[in-house]
Amino acid sequence: MGIGLGLCMINQIKINDKKLINFQKEKFYVKFYLENGDCLTLREVQNQQNIQILCNGLQIWKTRKTFQSIWLYKEYYSNEYYSKTKNPFSGKKHKDCTKERQSKLMKGRYSGHKNPFYGRTHNQETKEKLSKISSQLVGDKNPFFGKTHSDETRKILSEKTSKWLKTKNGQDALTKAVIATLNRPFKKTKIEKIVEKKLIENNLHFTYNKIIGSNQYDFIVHPNVLIECQGDYWHGNPEIYEKEQLNERQQFKQRRDQEKKEFAENLGYVIYYIWERDILNNDFSSIEVLWK
């Protein structure tokens, strides 16, 4: 069954897992016929909870507008099509004064207990449906597949993100993200496994993945000695890379390393670094003081 609705093609409709094969529109009512022989009225269809609509091969949401479009033979436009072609505001922009006024009107309107979803969570069935829909938008099925943001767009997104992170909501979200990251199980890298084996061979009492404040350190040799295993590329090994050769990511890593070092030392910890090249060459001279 395929019903052409504007640029959106309804490929298939299922009601309670039964395929809709036909419907009959009369003057005062509409009847829906399912593949198992059931006949439902419009009201009965509206009251159903388990309804699936496949549009262009992807599942779309059940909405009253969607069904009205189907049973009244009206055009149904996807959000993308409507926003680009039928929206009277397409190509226009709000003035700064209008944006400011709208921002003030909306500020706090749906935050906290004012949000209709406040204190609620999706049930398992809904989570599975959302997961299934998301899985259908990977690879070349993703509308943004093969595209990249322009430099101008990246700059705008960066500025907006930086501005948002300074707000209370942004700081709360960042804190939650950091805590979630620190609490997740860390997977040992190749060089960390080698160092761990060396520490065991020398009967040192240590713990992997030490969290201090909001910082993570690779090992702590009790009571207060920290060990960091540094990847040559990501941390910019000075014996391999000149300072002028470091990219932004390497420079950022080095700044973070310095911040973590100062933070730990201010709390009374001693920190040792061992580089990837030395580890792979079985050179542990930078930390062998711990067992000699």
TIVEX-368439 format. One record per residue (C-alpha): residue number from 0; x, y, z. Coordinates in steps of 0.25 Angstrom, whole numbers, plus 5000, padded with zeros to 4 digits. Example, Ala and Ser with C-alpha at 12.3 -4.5 7.8 and 13.67 -1.06 7.14 Angstrom:
2
@seq=0; c1=5049; c2=4982; c3=5031;
@seq=1; c1=5055; c2=4996; c3=5029;
***
This chain:
292
@seq=0; c1=5000; c2=5000; c3=5000;
@seq=1; c1=5006; c2=5013; c3=4996;
@seq=2; c1=4999; c2=5027; c3=4998;
@seq=3; c1=5005; c2=5039; c3=4992;
@seq=4; c1=5005; c2=5050; c3=5002;
@seq=5; c1=5013; c2=5062; c3=4997;
@seq=6; c1=5027; c2=5058; c3=4997;
@seq=7; c1=5024; c2=5048; c3=5008;
@seq=8; c1=5021; c2=5034; c3=5003;
@seq=9; c1=5013; c2=5025; c3=5013;
@seq=10; c1=5018; c2=5011; c3=5011;
@seq=11; c1=5011; c2=5003; c3=5021;
@seq=12; c1=5002; c2=5005; c3=5033;
@seq=13; c1=5000; c2=4995; c3=5044;
@seq=14; c1=4989; c2=4995; c3=5055;
@seq=15; c1=4992; c2=4985; c3=5066;
@seq=16; c1=5002; c2=4978; c3=5057;
@seq=17; c1=4992; c2=4976; c3=5047;
@seq=18; c1=4994; c2=4982; c3=5033;
@seq=19; c1=4984; c2=4993; c3=5028;
@seq=20; c1=4980; c2=4988; c3=5014;
@seq=21; c1=4969; c2=4998; c3=5011;
@seq=22; c1=4959; c2=5008; c3=5016;
@seq=23; c1=4946; c2=5013; c3=5011;
@seq=24; c1=4942; c2=5028; c3=5012;
@seq=25; c1=4927; c2=5031; c3=5013;
@seq=26; c1=4920; c2=5044; c3=5015;
@seq=27; c1=4919; c2=5043; c3=5030;
@seq=28; c1=4929; c2=5032; c3=5034;
@seq=29; c1=4942; c2=5025; c3=5030;
@seq=30; c1=4944; c2=5010; c3=5031;
@seq=31; c1=4958; c2=5003; c3=5032;
@seq=32; c1=4960; c2=4989; c3=5028;
@seq=33; c1=4971; c2=4981; c3=5033;
@seq=34; c1=4978; c2=4968; c3=5027;
@seq=35; c1=4972; c2=4959; c3=5038;
@seq=36; c1=4958; c2=4964; c3=5033;
@seq=37; c1=4955; c2=4973; c3=5045;
@seq=38; c1=4948; c2=4986; c3=5041;
@seq=39; c1=4950; c2=4998; c3=5050;
@seq=40; c1=4943; c2=5012; c3=5051;
@seq=41; c1=4951; c2=5025; c3=5051;
@seq=42; c1=4948; c2=5026; c3=5066;
@seq=43; c1=4953; c2=5012; c3=5069;
@seq=44; c1=4966; c2=5015; c3=5061;
@seq=45; c1=4968; c2=5028; c3=5068;
@seq=46; c1=4967; c2=5020; c3=5082;
@seq=47; c1=4978; c2=5010; c3=5078;
@seq=48; c1=4991; c2=5011; c3=5084;
@seq=49; c1=5000; c2=5001; c3=5076;
@seq=50; c1=5000; c2=5008; c3=5062;
@seq=51; c1=5012; c2=5008; c3=5053;
@seq=52; c1=5013; c2=5017; c3=5041;
@seq=53; c1=5025; c2=5015; c3=5031;
@seq=54; c1=5028; c2=5027; c3=5023;
@seq=55; c1=5039; c2=5026; c3=5012;
@seq=56; c1=5043; c2=5013; c3=5019;
@seq=57; c1=5045; c2=5020; c3=5033;
@seq=58; c1=5035; c2=5020; c3=5044;
@seq=59; c1=5029; c2=5033; c3=5047;
@seq=60; c1=5020; c2=5037; c3=5059;
@seq=61; c1=5006; c2=5035; c3=5061;
@seq=62; c1=4999; c2=5048; c3=5061;
@seq=63; c1=4984; c2=5053; c3=5058;
@seq=64; c1=4990; c2=5061; c3=5047;
@seq=65; c1=4996; c2=5049; c3=5040;
@seq=66; c1=4983; c2=5041; c3=5041;
@seq=67; c1=4975; c2=5053; c3=5036;
@seq=68; c1=4984; c2=5054; c3=5024;
@seq=69; c1=4982; c2=5039; c3=5021;
@seq=70; c1=4967; c2=5038; c3=5022;
@seq=71; c1=4963; c2=5051; c3=5016;
@seq=72; c1=4973; c2=5049; c3=5004;
@seq=73; c1=4980; c2=5062; c3=5008;
@seq=74; c1=4995; c2=5065; c3=5006;
@seq=75; c1=5004; c2=5061; c3=5017;
@seq=76; c1=5018; c2=5068; c3=5017;
@seq=77; c1=5030; c2=5064; c3=5025;
@seq=78; c1=5036; c2=5074; c3=5034;
@seq=79; c1=5048; c2=5076; c3=5025;
@seq=80; c1=5039; c2=5078; c3=5013;
@seq=81; c1=5030; c2=5088; c3=5020;
@seq=82; c1=5041; c2=5096; c3=5026;
@seq=83; c1=5048; c2=5098; c3=5012;
@seq=84; c1=5036; c2=5100; c3=5003;
@seq=85; c1=5023; c2=5103; c3=5010;
@seq=86; c1=5027; c2=5111; c3=5022;
@seq=87; c1=5023; c2=5125; c3=5020;
@seq=88; c1=5035; c2=5129; c3=5029;
@seq=89; c1=5045; c2=5121; c3=5020;
@seq=90; c1=5058; c2=5129; c3=5017;
@seq=91; c1=5054; c2=5140; c3=5027;
@seq=92; c1=5060; c2=5144; c3=5041;
@seq=93; c1=5055; c2=5150; c3=5053;
@seq=94; c1=5060; c2=5164; c3=5057;
@seq=95; c1=5069; c2=5164; c3=5070;
@seq=96; c1=5058; c2=5171; c3=5078;
@seq=97; c1=5048; c2=5160; c3=5074;
@seq=98; c1=5058; c2=5149; c3=5078;
@seq=99; c1=5061; c2=5156; c3=5091;
@seq=100; c1=5046; c2=5158; c3=5094;
@seq=101; c1=5043; c2=5143; c3=5091;
@seq=102; c1=5055; c2=5139; c3=5099;
@seq=103; c1=5049; c2=5146; c3=5111;
@seq=104; c1=5035; c2=5140; c3=5109;
@seq=105; c1=5041; c2=5126; c3=5108;
@seq=106; c1=5051; c2=5126; c3=5119;
@seq=107; c1=5048; c2=5117; c3=5130;
@seq=108; c1=5034; c2=5113; c3=5124;
@seq=109; c1=5038; c2=5098; c3=5122;
@seq=110; c1=5049; c2=5097; c3=5133;
@seq=111; c1=5048; c2=5088; c3=5145;
@seq=112; c1=5034; c2=5084; c3=5150;
@seq=113; c1=5028; c2=5093; c3=5139;
@seq=114; c1=5033; c2=5083; c3=5129;
@seq=115; c1=5021; c2=5073; c3=5125;
@seq=116; c1=5031; c2=5062; c3=5126;
@seq=117; c1=5037; c2=5066; c3=5139;
@seq=118; c1=5040; c2=5054; c3=5148;
@seq=119; c1=5035; c2=5044; c3=5138;
@seq=120; c1=5043; c2=5034; c3=5130;
@seq=121; c1=5041; c2=5026; c3=5117;
@seq=122; c1=5036; c2=5012; c3=5119;
@seq=123; c1=5044; c2=5001; c3=5113;
@seq=124; c1=5035; c2=4999; c3=5101;
@seq=125; c1=5037; c2=5014; c3=5097;
@seq=126; c1=5052; c2=5013; c3=5099;
@seq=127; c1=5052; c2=5001; c3=5090;
@seq=128; c1=5044; c2=5009; c3=5079;
@seq=129; c1=5053; c2=5021; c3=5080;
@seq=130; c1=5065; c2=5012; c3=5079;
@seq=131; c1=5059; c2=5005; c3=5067;
@seq=132; c1=5056; c2=5019; c3=5060;
@seq=133; c1=5070; c2=5024; c3=5063;
@seq=134; c1=5077; c2=5011; c3=5058;
@seq=135; c1=5070; c2=5014; c3=5044;
@seq=136; c1=5077; c2=5027; c3=5043;
@seq=137; c1=5091; c2=5022; c3=5042;
@seq=138; c1=5101; c2=5023; c3=5031;
@seq=139; c1=5095; c2=5027; c3=5017;
@seq=140; c1=5081; c2=5027; c3=5023;
@seq=141; c1=5085; c2=5039; c3=5032;
@seq=142; c1=5081; c2=5052; c3=5025;
@seq=143; c1=5094; c2=5058; c3=5029;
@seq=144; c1=5102; c2=5047; c3=5023;
@seq=145; c1=5114; c2=5051; c3=5015;
@seq=146; c1=5112; c2=5066; c3=5019;
@seq=147; c1=5120; c2=5075; c3=5028;
@seq=148; c1=5117; c2=5088; c3=5035;
@seq=149; c1=5123; c2=5101; c3=5029;
@seq=150; c1=5134; c2=5109; c3=5036;
@seq=151; c1=5123; c2=5119; c3=5039;
@seq=152; c1=5113; c2=5109; c3=5045;
@seq=153; c1=5124; c2=5103; c3=5053;
@seq=154; c1=5128; c2=5116; c3=5059;
@seq=155; c1=5113; c2=5119; c3=5062;
@seq=156; c1=5111; c2=5106; c3=5069;
@seq=157; c1=5124; c2=5107; c3=5077;
@seq=158; c1=5120; c2=5121; c3=5082;
@seq=159; c1=5106; c2=5116; c3=5086;
@seq=160; c1=5112; c2=5104; c3=5093;
@seq=161; c1=5122; c2=5113; c3=5100;
@seq=162; c1=5111; c2=5123; c3=5104;
@seq=163; c1=5101; c2=5111; c3=5109;
@seq=164; c1=5112; c2=5105; c3=5117;
@seq=165; c1=5113; c2=5117; c3=5125;
@seq=166; c1=5099; c2=5116; c3=5129;
@seq=167; c1=5094; c2=5108; c3=5142;
@seq=168; c1=5087; c2=5098; c3=5133;
@seq=169; c1=5100; c2=5097; c3=5124;
@seq=170; c1=5109; c2=5095; c3=5137;
@seq=171; c1=5099; c2=5085; c3=5143;
@seq=172; c1=5099; c2=5077; c3=5130;
@seq=173; c1=5115; c2=5078; c3=5129;
@seq=174; c1=5116; c2=5073; c3=5143;
@seq=175; c1=5107; c2=5061; c3=5141;
@seq=176; c1=5115; c2=5057; c3=5128;
@seq=177; c1=5128; c2=5058; c3=5135;
@seq=178; c1=5123; c2=5050; c3=5147;
@seq=179; c1=5117; c2=5039; c3=5137;
@seq=180; c1=5130; c2=5039; c3=5129;
@seq=181; c1=5139; c2=5037; c3=5142;
@seq=182; c1=5129; c2=5026; c3=5148;
@seq=183; c1=5129; c2=5018; c3=5135;
@seq=184; c1=5139; c2=5006; c3=5135;
@seq=185; c1=5152; c2=5009; c3=5128;
@seq=186; c1=5158; c2=5000; c3=5118;
@seq=187; c1=5173; c2=4998; c3=5120;
@seq=188; c1=5181; c2=5002; c3=5108;
@seq=189; c1=5193; c2=4994; c3=5103;
@seq=190; c1=5204; c2=5002; c3=5110;
@seq=191; c1=5195; c2=5002; c3=5123;
@seq=192; c1=5195; c2=4987; c3=5123;
@seq=193; c1=5210; c2=4986; c3=5121;
@seq=194; c1=5212; c2=4996; c3=5133;
@seq=195; c1=5202; c2=4988; c3=5141;
@seq=196; c1=5210; c2=4975; c3=5139;
@seq=197; c1=5223; c2=4982; c3=5143;
@seq=198; c1=5216; c2=4988; c3=5156;
@seq=199; c1=5211; c2=4974; c3=5160;
@seq=200; c1=5225; c2=4968; c3=5157;
@seq=201; c1=5231; c2=4977; c3=5167;
@seq=202; c1=5220; c2=4974; c3=5178;
@seq=203; c1=5215; c2=4989; c3=5178;
@seq=204; c1=5202; c2=4991; c3=5185;
@seq=205; c1=5194; c2=4999; c3=5174;
@seq=206; c1=5181; c2=5003; c3=5169;
@seq=207; c1=5177; c2=5005; c3=5154;
@seq=208; c1=5169; c2=5017; c3=5150;
@seq=209; c1=5170; c2=5027; c3=5162;
@seq=210; c1=5159; c2=5038; c3=5162;
@seq=211; c1=5163; c2=5051; c3=5170;
@seq=212; c1=5153; c2=5062; c3=5169;
@seq=213; c1=5149; c2=5062; c3=5155;
@seq=214; c1=5162; c2=5057; c3=5150;
@seq=215; c1=5166; c2=5043; c3=5146;
@seq=216; c1=5180; c2=5037; c3=5148;
@seq=217; c1=5185; c2=5024; c3=5142;
@seq=218; c1=5191; c2=5017; c3=5155;
@seq=219; c1=5193; c2=5021; c3=5169;
@seq=220; c1=5204; c2=5013; c3=5177;
@seq=221; c1=5199; c2=5014; c3=5191;
@seq=222; c1=5198; c2=5023; c3=5199;
@seq=223; c1=5201; c2=5035; c3=5190;
@seq=224; c1=5209; c2=5033; c3=5177;
@seq=225; c1=5202; c2=5034; c3=5164;
@seq=226; c1=5207; c2=5029; c3=5150;
@seq=227; c1=5202; c2=5034; c3=5137;
@seq=228; c1=5205; c2=5026; c3=5124;
@seq=229; c1=5206; c2=5036; c3=5113;
@seq=230; c1=5203; c2=5033; c3=5099;
@seq=231; c1=5214; c2=5039; c3=5090;
@seq=232; c1=5205; c2=5045; c3=5080;
@seq=233; c1=5193; c2=5050; c3=5088;
@seq=234; c1=5202; c2=5056; c3=5099;
@seq=235; c1=5212; c2=5061; c3=5090;
@seq=236; c1=5225; c2=5054; c3=5094;
@seq=237; c1=5236; c2=5065; c3=5095;
@seq=238; c1=5246; c2=5055; c3=5090;
@seq=239; c1=5238; c2=5053; c3=5077;
@seq=240; c1=5231; c2=5066; c3=5075;
@seq=241; c1=5236; c2=5080; c3=5075;
@seq=242; c1=5227; c2=5090; c3=5082;
@seq=243; c1=5224; c2=5097; c3=5068;
@seq=244; c1=5219; c2=5083; c3=5062;
@seq=245; c1=5208; c2=5081; c3=5073;
@seq=246; c1=5194; c2=5082; c3=5068;
@seq=247; c1=5182; c2=5088; c3=5076;
@seq=248; c1=5178; c2=5074; c3=5082;
@seq=249; c1=5193; c2=5072; c3=5087;
@seq=250; c1=5194; c2=5086; c3=5092;
@seq=251; c1=5181; c2=5084; c3=5100;
@seq=252; c1=5185; c2=5070; c3=5105;
@seq=253; c1=5198; c2=5077; c3=5110;
@seq=254; c1=5191; c2=5088; c3=5117;
@seq=255; c1=5181; c2=5078; c3=5124;
@seq=256; c1=5194; c2=5069; c3=5128;
@seq=257; c1=5199; c2=5082; c3=5135;
@seq=258; c1=5186; c2=5085; c3=5142;
@seq=259; c1=5185; c2=5071; c3=5147;
@seq=260; c1=5199; c2=5071; c3=5152;
@seq=261; c1=5197; c2=5084; c3=5160;
@seq=262; c1=5184; c2=5079; c3=5165;
@seq=263; c1=5190; c2=5066; c3=5170;
@seq=264; c1=5203; c2=5072; c3=5176;
@seq=265; c1=5195; c2=5083; c3=5184;
@seq=266; c1=5188; c2=5071; c3=5191;
@seq=267; c1=5201; c2=5064; c3=5194;
@seq=268; c1=5202; c2=5054; c3=5183;
@seq=269; c1=5215; c2=5051; c3=5176;
@seq=270; c1=5213; c2=5048; c3=5161;
@seq=271; c1=5222; c2=5041; c3=5151;
@seq=272; c1=5221; c2=5040; c3=5136;
@seq=273; c1=5225; c2=5029; c3=5127;
@seq=274; c1=5225; c2=5030; c3=5111;
@seq=275; c1=5219; c2=5020; c3=5101;
@seq=276; c1=5232; c2=5019; c3=5094;
@seq=277; c1=5240; c2=5016; c3=5107;
@seq=278; c1=5229; c2=5006; c3=5111;
@seq=279; c1=5230; c2=4998; c3=5098;
@seq=280; c1=5245; c2=4998; c3=5098;
@seq=281; c1=5244; c2=4992; c3=5112;
@seq=282; c1=5251; c2=5005; c3=5118;
@seq=283; c1=5245; c2=5007; c3=5132;
@seq=284; c1=5256; c2=5016; c3=5137;
@seq=285; c1=5246; c2=5028; c3=5139;
@seq=286; c1=5238; c2=5020; c3=5150;
@seq=287; c1=5248; c2=5009; c3=5155;
@seq=288; c1=5251; c2=5018; c3=5167;
@seq=289; c1=5238; c2=5012; c3=5173;
@seq=290; c1=5243; c2=4998; c3=5174;
@seq=291; c1=5258; c2=5001; c3=5176;
***
